Amino acid sequence: MTSCILADNPLLDFSDLPRFDRVRPDDVEPAITHLLGEARKLIVRLTDDDLAATWSSFAEPLTDGLEPLARAWGVVGHLHAVNDIPAWREAYNRMLPEVARFYAELGQNFKLFAKYRAIAASREFAQLPTARQRIVEHELRDFRLAGAELADELKPRFQAISEELASLAAKFSENLLDATNAFSELVGDEGELSGLPEDVRQAARAAAERDGKGGWKFTLHMPSYLPVMQYADSRRLRAALYRAFATRASEFGPPELDNTQLIRRILELRREEAQLLGYANFAEVSLVPKMADSVAQVLTFLRDLAGKARPFAERDVAELRAFARTELGLATLEAWDVAYASEKLLQQRYAFSEHEVKQYFTEDKVLAGLFRVIETLFSVRLKPDHAPLWHDDVRFFRIETPTGDLIGRFYLDLYARETKRGGAWMDEAVSRRRARAEFRAATPDGIQKPVAYLNCNFARPLVDNDGKLRPATFTHDEVITLFHETGHGVHHLLTRVDDLPVAGIHGVEWDAVELPSQFMENYCWEWSVLPEMTAHVDTGEALPRALFDKMLAARNFQSGMQTLRQVEFALFDLLLHSAFDPAGERSVLDLLNEVRREVAVIVPPEWHRFPHSFSHIFAGGYAAGYYSYKWAEVLSADCYSAFEEAGSAFDRTTGERFLNEILAVGGSRPAIDSFLAFRGRAPTVDALLRRSGMIAA
């Protein structure tokens, strides 16, 4: 009976795409339990003393045998992120400790570690392709970081830490989503809507109607929150939403959603984990697999960047305060005034508004323009495709060679929902690799084609006052976000490496993985691109050149402030994981205030609880690695300057070289080697400073 149930379990169907049309929360426990059991049997077989430690007898079967668990759990994790209803949350959390325990055991398995050491010491190692040598080296490194060399009496504690950290990260993210959903502001006085664009008003009216209420409902989800902060003339409304947003998941809300103790516990466990491994702090552990050599090197990088940005940031904030005082009558520029005053200053200085620009970026035209960029740069074709989906919002596409051969496929989930975690991200559904034997018949060339998830949180199409469905429109910043995540997507999808552990984004140093995503952002600023990706929502006209010129002139508006803000986050993260004792008298907020005294030019109110929503480092993969955004931005700006030097953003030779030397090789060689192969020299910060308007072009 059990075998029949398992045979029909959609989470155990790996023949092609995930079965989102059939998978249910009740499928999770039996499928994952079965896969954990199969994985453990595999490990017993592969750690047999009589089994030769070779690539074909050990390393390849291990990767083959562990992929089904990773694939199935990936589907569960994805649904937890995009459809966080109680049943999926319960199913995910029920199996999370079991999955975390398995991977902790895996990382500490000294027999597996010994097999990889034997391969590294064998004559076969020198004969392996470079990519496979790198896999072996990565495995040895990762086993050490997972506690494989710990004394036996310490391993249970290390394993318990890993399990608890996984649960705490999930809880942090859930608290943040629940706290975001818990707040709404119902406005009954239409006068308080002054300044808000019509589409924002319509969305707020529709949200209130869905609750069976009159008036206008505003929430902390980005499509509602950001326009209020940017456009609402009502200072009361801006202040109410700002305070609610700034204090999410903290002691100012429901106790069961307070992330305060989770933060301290996460930091305690990370510190203990690092010390068990023989490191002084967690930041040292985090940097082992990254490009950066040391905490000191990253601190120097961040502080040097802050020093270069500070004069520009101080000028930015002085101008903003003077403008707010003289033009808006705001004697004191409060935190909830900054985005509003900045928008007004931008309009005065450059004679356009972000909302005016937004009317040109209609969804279908944006996607068509994005796809045209990818097709032109990398000589591929993108087409709509069909697949089982988890929500009606989702679209599905395929990437092909010019002759029609499949390269990869991806899901696109653009709109915000209450059951979807915030932000934007790319994740993998399937990774490229040489297909397992049982599925090779379904892959003509024997290669498993990659599949990606691209997720954003944009406003959906609205029904206007005449009952007509209007296309979704995106701000230029949202278009940049879409290009960014698609950059991660092409990194995953356009790889030509056939060994999964270094295919696509696998094996790429975390502080280099943002290179392709930030590289793609540049195309949102190319005049040769924008007319083809814009059509006014009412008239259908493309973005006028005159408006683009104003956007271009304003590109570095407040870039000094923005740079220091990113440095503030990165410095806080790094010091939190290197120079902060969670058991000491100093609090996390004390450290944040110290960082702000060093680098910030605008300091939020003392009740602001930024750490409580900093999911990148407490519920994501960026702990002691948030600096990666700026580190990789140096690389991406330098790479894009190669196209500028070639005279065209679509120079065919340069585009082919970027594909071959950066995207296609994935993690099969060090990121610095890929950069050197593309650029022909070491990276410099000059291109980033030029692009940010902080040195002369």
C-alpha positions in Angstrom: 0.0 0.0 0.0 2.8 2.4 0.9 4.6 1.8 -2.3 1.4 2.6 -4.3 1.0 5.9 -2.4 4.6 6.8 -3.0 4.4 5.9 -6.7 1.6 8.4 -7.0 3.3 11.2 -5.0 3.9 14.1 -7.3 7.0 15.2 -5.3 8.7 12.0 -6.4 8.2 12.6 -10.1 11.6 13.9 -11.4 11.0 13.1 -15.0 10.5 16.7 -15.9 9.0 19.8 -14.3 7.6 20.0 -10.8 4.0 18.9 -10.6 2.5 22.1 -9.2 -0.9 21.0 -10.6 -1.0 18.0 -8.3 1.3 18.5 -5.3 -0.5 19.1 -2.0 0.8 19.7 1.6 -0.1 16.1 2.5 2.4 14.9 0.0 5.4 16.5 1.8 5.9 14.2 4.8 5.7 10.8 3.0 7.8 12.0 0.0 10.6 13.7 2.0 10.7 10.9 4.6 11.1 8.4 1.7 13.8 10.4 0.0 15.7 10.9 3.3 15.6 7.1 3.8 16.9 6.5 0.3 19.7 9.1 0.7 20.8 7.5 4.0 20.9 4.0 2.3 23.0 5.5 -0.5 25.5 7.0 2.0 25.9 3.6 3.7 26.6 2.0 0.4 29.1 4.6 -0.8 31.0 4.7 2.5 31.7 1.0 2.4 35.4 0.4 3.0 35.6 -1.8 -0.1 34.2 0.8 -2.5 36.9 2.5 -4.5 37.2 6.2 -4.0 37.0 7.3 -7.6 34.9 9.8 -9.5 32.7 7.3 -11.3 32.3 4.9 -8.4 31.8 7.4 -5.6 31.6 11.2 -6.4 29.2 10.9 -9.3 26.8 8.4 -7.7 26.7 10.6 -4.6 25.6 13.7 -6.6 23.1 11.6 -8.6 21.6 10.0 -5.5 21.3 13.2 -3.4 19.7 15.3 -6.2 16.1 13.9 -5.8 16.0 15.1 -2.2 17.3 18.5 -3.1 14.8 18.8 -6.0 11.8 17.8 -3.9 12.7 19.9 -0.9 13.3 22.8 -3.3 9.7 22.5 -4.5 8.4 22.5 -0.9 10.6 25.5 0.1 9.5 27.4 -3.0 5.8 26.9 -2.2 6.5 27.9 1.4 7.8 31.2 0.0 5.2 31.9 -2.7 2.1 30.3 -1.2 2.6 30.6 2.6 -0.9 29.4 3.6 -1.2 27.6 7.0 -1.2 24.1 5.4 2.0 24.7 3.4 3.7 26.4 6.4 2.8 23.5 8.6 4.0 20.9 6.0 7.3 22.8 5.5 8.0 23.3 9.2 7.1 19.7 10.1 9.9 18.4 7.9 12.4 21.2 8.2 14.1 19.8 11.3 14.4 16.4 9.6 15.9 17.8 6.5 18.3 20.1 8.4 19.4 17.1 10.5 20.1 15.0 7.4 22.3 17.7 5.9 24.1 18.3 9.2 24.8 14.6 9.4 25.9 14.6 5.8 28.4 17.4 6.3 29.9 15.7 9.4 30.2 12.2 7.8 33.9 11.6 8.1 33.7 8.5 5.8 32.4 10.6 3.0 35.1 13.2 3.7 37.7 10.5 3.6 36.5 9.3 0.2 36.9 12.8 -1.2 40.3 13.1 0.4 41.3 9.9 -1.2 40.2 11.1 -4.6 42.2 14.3 -4.1 45.3 12.3 -3.2 44.9 9.8 -6.0 46.6 9.8 -9.5 43.1 10.1 -11.0 42.8 13.6 -9.6 45.3 15.1 -12.0 43.4 13.5 -14.9 40.0 14.9 -13.9 38.7 17.9 -15.8 39.3 21.2 -14.1 35.6 21.5 -13.1 35.7 18.2 -11.4 38.9 19.0 -9.5 37.2 22.1 -8.3 34.2 20.1 -7.1 36.4 17.8 -5.1 38.2 20.9 -3.6 34.9 22.5 -2.7 33.6 19.3 -1.1 36.7 19.1 1.1 36.3 22.7 2.1 32.5 22.3 2.8 33.0 19.1 4.8 35.5 21.0 7.0 33.1 23.9 7.4 30.3 21.4 8.3 32.3 19.9 11.1 33.5 16.7 9.5 36.9 17.1 11.3 35.4 17.8 14.7 35.9 15.4 17.5 33.1 12.9 17.8 31.9 14.3 21.1 31.4 17.7 19.5 29.5 16.6 16.4 26.1 16.2 18.1 26.3 19.8 19.4 27.3 21.1 15.9 24.4 19.2 14.4 21.9 20.6 16.9 23.1 24.1 16.1 22.6 23.5 12.3 19.0 22.2 13.0 18.1 25.1 15.3 19.5 27.7 12.9 17.4 26.4 10.0 14.2 26.6 12.2 15.0 30.0 13.5 15.6 31.4 9.9 12.2 30.0 8.8 10.5 31.5 11.9 12.2 34.9 11.3 10.8 35.0 7.7 7.4 33.9 8.8 7.2 36.5 11.6 8.1 39.2 9.1 5.5 38.1 6.6 2.8 37.8 9.3 3.7 41.2 10.8 3.6 42.8 7.3 0.2 41.3 6.7 -1.1 42.3 10.2 -1.1 46.0 9.6 -3.4 48.1 7.4 -4.5 51.7 7.4 -8.1 52.4 6.4 -8.5 55.9 5.1 -12.0 57.3 5.1 -11.2 61.0 4.2 -10.5 61.4 0.5 -8.6 64.5 1.3 -5.8 62.3 2.7 -5.3 60.8 -0.7 -3.9 64.1 -2.1 -0.8 63.5 -4.1 -1.4 59.8 -4.7 -1.5 58.6 -8.3 -4.8 57.4 -9.5 -3.7 53.7 -9.9 -2.6 53.7 -6.3 -6.0 55.1 -5.2 -7.8 52.4 -7.3 -5.7 49.6 -5.8 -6.4 50.9 -2.2 -10.1 51.2 -3.0 -10.2 47.6 -4.4 -8.3 46.4 -1.3 -10.9 47.9 1.0 -13.8 46.5 -1.1 -12.3 43.0 -0.8 -12.6 43.4 3.0 -16.2 44.6 2.6 -15.4 48.1 3.7 -15.6 51.6 2.3 -12.7 54.0 1.9 -9.2 53.1 0.9 -7.0 50.4 2.4 -3.2 50.8 2.6 -0.8 48.1 3.6 2.9 47.5 4.1 3.3 45.5 0.9 5.6 47.4 -1.5 3.0 48.3 -4.2 1.0 50.0 -1.5 3.7 51.2 0.9 6.2 52.8 -1.4 3.8 55.1 -3.3 2.4 56.5 0.0 5.9 57.3 1.2 6.8 58.9 -2.2 3.7 60.8 -3.1 1.2 61.2 -0.3 0.8 64.8 0.8 -0.7 63.6 4.1 2.2 63.7 6.5 0.0 61.8 9.0 -0.5 58.9 6.6 3.2 58.8 5.7 4.2 58.7 9.4 1.6 56.0 10.2 2.8 53.7 7.5 6.5 54.4 8.1 6.3 53.7 11.8 4.4 50.4 11.2 6.9 49.4 8.5 9.9 50.3 10.6 8.7 48.4 13.7 7.6 45.2 12.0 8.3 41.9 13.8 9.6 43.8 16.9 8.6 44.4 20.5 6.2 47.1 19.3 3.9 44.5 17.8 2.3 41.2 18.8 4.8 39.3 21.1 4.5 36.1 19.1 5.8 37.9 16.0 8.7 39.7 17.7 12.1 38.7 16.1 14.2 40.2 19.0 15.0 37.0 20.7 15.4 35.1 17.4 18.1 37.6 16.3 20.1 37.2 19.5 19.7 33.4 19.4 20.8 33.2 15.7 23.9 35.3 16.5 24.7 33.2 19.6 24.5 30.0 17.6 26.5 31.3 14.7 29.3 32.4 17.0 29.3 29.1 18.8 29.4 27.2 15.5 32.4 29.3 14.3 34.3 28.7 17.5 33.6 24.9 17.3 35.3 25.1 13.9 38.3 26.9 15.3 37.4 30.4 13.9 37.2 33.5 16.0 33.8 34.6 14.6 31.2 33.7 12.1 32.4 36.3 9.6 35.7 34.3 9.2 33.7 31.2 8.4 31.5 33.1 6.0 34.5 34.4 4.0 36.2 31.0 3.5 34.2 30.3 0.3 34.1 33.9 -0.9 36.4 36.0 -3.1 37.4 38.3 -0.2 40.4 37.1 1.8 39.6 38.5 5.2 37.3 40.6 7.4 39.9 43.3 7.4 40.0 43.5 3.6 36.2 43.8 3.4 36.1 46.5 6.2 38.8 48.4 4.3 36.8 48.1 1.0 33.6 49.3 2.7 35.2 52.2 4.6 37.1 53.3 1.5 33.9 53.3 -0.5 32.1 55.3 2.3 34.9 57.8 2.3 34.5 58.4 -1.4 30.8 58.7 -1.2 30.5 60.8 1.9 31.1 64.3 0.3 28.4 63.5 -2.2 26.0 62.2 0.4 26.5 65.2 2.6 25.7 67.5 -0.3 22.6 65.3 -1.1 21.2 65.6 2.4 22.0 69.3 2.8 20.2 70.0 -0.5 17.2 67.9 0.6 16.8 69.6 4.0 17.1 73.0 2.4 14.5 72.2 -0.2 12.1 70.6 2.4 12.4 73.7 4.6 12.0 76.4 1.9 9.7 74.7 -0.6 7.7 72.2 1.5 7.5 74.1 4.8 9.1 71.2 6.7 11.3 72.8 9.3 12.5 69.3 10.4 13.0 66.6 7.8 11.7 63.5 9.4 12.4 59.9 8.2 8.9 59.6 6.8 9.5 62.8 4.8 12.7 61.7 3.0 11.1 59.8 0.1 8.4 62.4 -0.3 10.7 65.4 -0.3 13.2 63.6 -2.6 10.4 63.0 -5.2 9.4 66.6 -5.0 13.0 67.8 -5.4 13.5 65.4 -8.3 10.4 66.8 -10.0 11.6 70.4 -9.5 15.2 69.8 -10.6 14.5 67.5 -13.6 10.9 68.3 -14.5 9.5 64.8 -14.4 8.2 62.4 -11.8 8.7 58.7 -11.3 4.9 58.2 -11.7 5.1 59.9 -15.1 7.8 57.4 -16.2 5.9 54.5 -14.8 3.0 55.0 -17.2 5.3 53.9 -20.1 6.6 50.7 -18.6 3.6 48.4 -19.3 4.1 44.7 -18.4 4.1 43.1 -21.8 6.3 45.7 -23.4 8.8 45.5 -20.5 9.0 41.7 -20.9 9.3 42.0 -24.7 12.2 44.5 -24.2 13.9 42.3 -21.6 13.7 39.3 -23.8 15.0 41.2 -26.8 18.1 42.2 -24.7 18.8 38.6 -23.7 18.2 37.4 -27.3 20.5 40.0 -28.8 23.3 39.7 -26.3 23.5 35.9 -26.1 22.1 34.8 -29.5 19.1 32.8 -28.0 15.4 32.8 -28.4 12.7 33.2 -25.7 9.2 31.8 -26.2 6.1 31.3 -24.0 5.7 27.7 -22.9 3.3 25.6 -20.8 3.8 24.0 -17.4 1.8 23.2 -14.2 1.8 26.4 -12.2 1.2 27.2 -8.5 -0.9 30.4 -9.1 -2.8 32.0 -12.0 -0.4 34.9 -11.8 2.6 32.8 -13.0 3.9 32.7 -16.6 6.3 30.2 -18.1 8.9 30.5 -20.8 11.6 28.6 -22.6 15.0 29.6 -23.9 16.2 28.0 -27.1 19.1 28.1 -29.5 18.5 29.9 -32.8 17.8 26.4 -34.3 15.2 25.6 -31.7 17.1 23.4 -29.3 16.0 23.7 -25.7 18.5 25.5 -23.4 16.4 26.0 -20.3 13.0 27.2 -18.9 11.8 29.6 -16.3 8.7 30.6 -14.3 7.9 34.3 -13.8 5.8 35.3 -10.8 5.7 39.1 -10.8 2.9 40.2 -8.5 2.7 40.8 -4.8 0.4 38.6 -2.7 -0.3 38.3 1.0 0.9 34.7 1.0 4.2 35.5 -0.8 7.3 36.6 1.0 8.5 40.1 0.2 11.3 41.2 -2.1 12.5 39.7 -5.3 14.6 36.6 -5.9 15.7 34.0 -8.3 15.9 30.3 -7.3 16.5 27.1 -9.1 13.9 24.4 -9.8 16.2 22.2 -11.8 20.0 22.5 -12.4 21.9 21.6 -15.6 23.8 18.3 -15.4 24.3 15.1 -17.3 21.0 13.4 -16.8 20.6 10.4 -14.5 20.5 7.2 -16.5 16.8 6.6 -16.0 15.9 10.0 -17.6 18.4 10.1 -20.5 15.8 8.8 -23.0 13.8 12.0 -22.3 16.8 14.3 -23.0 18.0 13.8 -26.6 21.6 15.0 -25.8 21.6 13.4 -22.4 21.7 16.8 -20.6 19.2 17.8 -18.0 18.1 21.3 -18.9 18.0 24.0 -16.1 14.8 25.6 -14.8 14.6 28.8 -12.8 12.0 30.6 -10.6 12.0 34.4 -11.0 9.9 36.1 -8.3 9.0 39.8 -7.8 6.4 41.8 -5.8 5.0 44.3 -8.2 1.4 45.7 -8.4 -0.9 43.6 -10.5 -3.2 44.9 -13.3 -6.2 46.9 -12.1 -9.8 47.4 -13.2 -10.3 51.1 -13.9 -13.3 53.2 -13.1 -14.9 52.1 -16.4 -14.6 48.4 -15.6 -11.7 47.9 -18.0 -8.6 45.9 -17.1 -5.5 48.1 -17.4 -2.1 46.5 -17.9 0.2 46.4 -15.0 2.7 49.2 -15.0 6.1 49.2 -13.3 8.3 51.9 -12.0 11.8 52.2 -13.5 13.2 50.9 -10.3 11.0 47.8 -10.6 12.1 47.3 -14.1 15.7 47.4 -12.9 14.8 44.8 -10.2 13.3 42.5 -12.9 16.5 42.9 -15.0 18.5 42.1 -11.9 16.7 38.9 -11.1 16.8 37.9 -14.7 20.6 38.3 -14.6 20.7 35.7 -11.9 18.4 33.6 -14.1 20.6 33.7 -17.2 23.6 32.8 -15.0 21.7 29.7 -14.0 20.1 28.9 -17.4 23.0 29.6 -19.8 25.6 27.6 -18.2 27.4 25.0 -20.3 28.8 23.0 -17.4 27.5 19.5 -17.1 28.6 18.8 -13.5 25.8 20.0 -11.2 27.9 21.2 -8.3 29.6 23.8 -10.4 26.9 24.4 -13.1 25.3 27.9 -13.3 25.3 29.7 -9.9 26.5 26.5 -8.1 30.1 26.9 -6.8 30.3 30.6 -7.6 31.7 32.7 -4.8 28.9 34.5 -3.0 30.5 37.9 -3.4 30.7 37.3 -7.2 27.3 35.8 -7.7 25.7 39.3 -8.1 27.9 40.1 -11.1 25.5 39.0 -13.9 22.5 40.4 -12.1 24.0 43.9 -11.6 25.4 43.7 -15.1 21.9 43.3 -16.6 20.7 46.4 -14.8 22.7 48.6 -17.1 20.4 47.8 -20.0 17.6 49.7 -18.3 19.5 52.8 -19.1 20.2 52.2 -22.7 18.3 54.4 -25.2 18.6 51.7 -27.8 16.6 49.5 -25.5 13.9 51.7 -23.9 11.8 52.7 -26.9 11.3 49.0 -27.7 10.3 48.2 -24.1 7.9 51.0 -23.4 4.3 51.8 -24.4 2.2 54.4 -22.5 -0.6 52.7 -20.7 -3.2 55.1 -22.3 -1.7 56.2 -25.6 0.6 53.3 -26.5 3.4 55.8 -27.3 7.0 54.8 -26.6 9.0 56.7 -23.9 10.0 60.1 -25.4 13.6 60.9 -25.8 13.2 64.1 -23.9 11.8 62.2 -20.9 14.6 59.7 -21.1 17.2 62.5 -21.1 15.7 63.8 -17.9 15.9 60.3 -16.4 19.5 60.0 -17.4 20.3 63.4 -16.0 18.7 62.3 -12.7 20.3 58.8 -12.7 22.8 59.7 -10.0 20.3 61.8 -8.0 21.2 61.1 -4.3 23.7 58.4 -5.3 25.9 59.5 -2.4 23.1 58.9 0.1 22.2 55.6 -1.6 25.8 54.4 -1.5 26.2 55.2 2.2 22.9 53.4 3.0 24.2 50.2 1.4 27.6 50.6 3.1 25.7 51.0 6.4 23.9 47.7 6.0 27.0 45.9 4.9 29.1 47.3 7.7 26.5 46.5 10.3 26.2 42.9 9.0 30.0 42.3 8.9 30.6 43.8 12.4 27.6 42.0 13.8 29.3 38.7 12.8 32.9 39.6 13.6 33.1 42.2 16.4 29.8 41.7 18.3 29.3 39.5 21.4 25.6 38.5 21.6 26.2 37.6 25.3 27.6 41.0 26.1 26.0 44.1 27.4 26.0 45.9 24.1 22.8 45.3 22.1 22.4 44.7 18.3 20.8 48.2 18.2 23.8 49.7 20.0 26.0 48.3 17.3 23.8 49.6 14.5 23.8 53.1 16.1 27.7 53.0 16.2 27.7 52.1 12.5 25.3 54.9 11.7 27.5 57.4 13.7 30.4 56.3 11.5 28.8 56.3 8.0 25.1 57.5 7.9 24.1 61.0 6.9 20.4 60.4 7.7 19.7 58.6 11.0 16.2 57.0 11.5 14.2 57.5 14.7 15.5 55.6 17.8 12.4 53.3 17.7 13.3 52.1 14.2 13.9 48.3 14.3 15.7 47.7 11.0 17.4 44.4 12.2 14.1 42.8 12.8 13.3 42.8 9.1 16.8 42.3 7.8 15.9 38.9 6.3 18.9 38.9 3.9 21.2 38.1 6.9 18.8 36.4 9.3 16.7 34.3 6.9 18.7 34.3 3.7 22.2 33.5 2.6 23.9 36.9 3.2 25.1 36.6 6.8 28.5 38.3 6.9 28.1 38.7 3.2 25.8 41.6 2.5 28.9 43.5 1.3 28.7 41.2 -1.7 26.3 43.6 -3.4 28.9 46.4 -3.5 31.8 44.0 -4.1 30.1 42.5 -7.1 29.0 45.9 -8.3 32.6 46.8 -8.8 33.0 43.7 -11.0 29.7 44.3 -12.9 30.4 47.9 -13.7 33.9 47.0 -14.9 32.5 44.3 -17.1 29.9 46.6 -18.6 32.6 49.2 -19.4 34.0 46.6 -21.8 30.9 47.1 -23.9 31.2 50.9 -23.7 34.8 50.6 -24.8 33.7 48.4 -27.7 31.3 51.2 -28.8 28.0 49.3 -28.3 26.0 47.8 -25.4 25.2 45.0 -27.8 28.7 44.5 -29.3 28.5 40.9 -30.6 32.1 39.9 -29.9 32.0 41.3 -26.3 28.6 39.7 -25.7 29.8 36.4 -26.8 32.9 36.7 -24.6 30.7 37.6 -21.6 28.6 34.6 -22.2 31.6 32.3 -22.7 33.8 33.6 -19.9 31.3 34.6 -17.2 27.9 32.9 -17.6 28.7 29.6 -19.4 31.5 28.6 -17.0 29.4 28.9 -13.8 31.4 27.9 -10.8 33.8 25.7 -12.6 36.7 28.1 -12.0 37.4 30.9 -9.5 35.3 34.0 -10.2 38.5 36.2 -10.5 39.8 33.9 -13.2 36.5 34.3 -15.1 36.7 38.1 -14.7 40.4 38.1 -15.9 39.5 35.9 -18.9 36.7 38.4 -19.9 38.4 41.7 -19.0 42.0 40.8 -19.5 43.1 42.6 -16.3 42.2 42.9 -12.6 39.0 44.8 -11.6 39.1 48.4 -10.6 36.5 50.6 -8.8 36.7 53.4 -11.3 33.8 52.2 -13.5 31.5 52.0 -10.5 32.5 55.5 -9.3 32.0 56.9 -12.8 28.6 55.3 -13.2 27.6 56.6 -9.8 28.7 60.2 -10.6 31.4 60.2 -8.0 34.3 60.7 -10.4 34.4 62.5 -13.8 33.4 60.4 -16.8 
